[in-house]
Amino acid sequence: MKDLKKIELHLHLEGAAPPAFIRGLAAEKNIDLPSIFDARGHYVYKDFNDFLRVYEAATAAIKSPQDYARLLREVLQNGAEQGAIYTELFVSPEFCGGGDLSAWREYLAAMTEVAAEMSAEGIHSRAILTAIRHFGPERARKTAICAAETGSADGSGWVTGFGMGGAEAMGRAQDYAWSFDCAREAGLGLTSHAGEWGGPQSVRDTLTLGVTRLGHGVGAIEDPALIRELADRGTVLEVCPGSNVALGLYPDWASHPIARLADAGVKVTISTDDPPFFHTTLAHEYDRLADAFGWAEPEFAELNRTAAEAAFCDENTRARLRAAFA
């Protein structure tokens, strides 16, 4: 499946950092990392809350704008090896200057330079600035301001979207309405994690924020009326099956609801979320979906056409993506 061209809409930049990259940075900086690796050098965690702890501990080793530039280059190159021709990355100013706009501009300048270099090599990307839900609504506002001040309304720049990740159990989605309104007024695309752990109500609450896409969204499968609503709205789900299976939402790939959602008319796409944490790659996701549901090149091409239409990018880029899956 590596040879198939692919679009990925849901990839956390820090979450895509290979363990070896994090260990190398920590060694360079003489940082003593906590126990976040197993004996084989893989990330190790017990459950979702512990996953968040390990994620934030690993991220602590990525400190400077230059660190983030190096990470972006590695992540985009790794994606290209899996067939990705366009990737949207969740990036949080919380981790890039503590949500301070001036500091964020320095990180952004370093990453934008790398993104432009990689684009010249045919590896295209965009950034979705991401509020961390369990950090609370006030801190989310800082991220929204960073997005509004540095985003590209026509989709031609690198920052083109705003979203929210983190622990769904923290507060209500509506608590973050100000941040989503701020990003919408700036002309940015809107997405948010929902329906990963919170079930149908999490999805319903998040739809009030005006998002066109949902990160995961698979909890909607429990509510037939909600499934119909998503299909009618044309809301696109950024589905990450390997992540869901690895975290125990579903016991195996055959039990995952992505095929049932697609059959019901819901628009779905395929992404890896935090691939080294879940021992997956983009090509591996395609392989396992082919095994579980008998999907082949025509089905995957249709999923990527959906992703091309949903991407937060300019129309010239969208036209190139459409052509790749014509």
Secondary structure, DSSP 8 states (H G I E B T S, - for coil): -TTS-EEEEEEETGGG--HHHHHHHHHHHT----S-B-TTS-B--SSHHHHHHHHHHHHTT--SHHHHHHHHHHHHHHHHHTTEEEEEEEE-TTTTTTT-HHHHHHHHHHHHHHHHHHHHTT-EEEEEEEEEGGG-HHHHHHHHHHHHHH--TTS-SSEEEEEEES-TTSS-GGGGHHHHHHHHHTT-EEEEEESSSSHHHHHHHHHTTT-SEEEE-GGGGG-HHHHHHHHHHT-EEEE-HHHHHHTTSSSSGGG-THHHHHHTT-EEEE--BSGGGTT--HHHHHHHHHHHH---HHHHHHHHHHHHHH-SS-HHHHHHHHHHT-
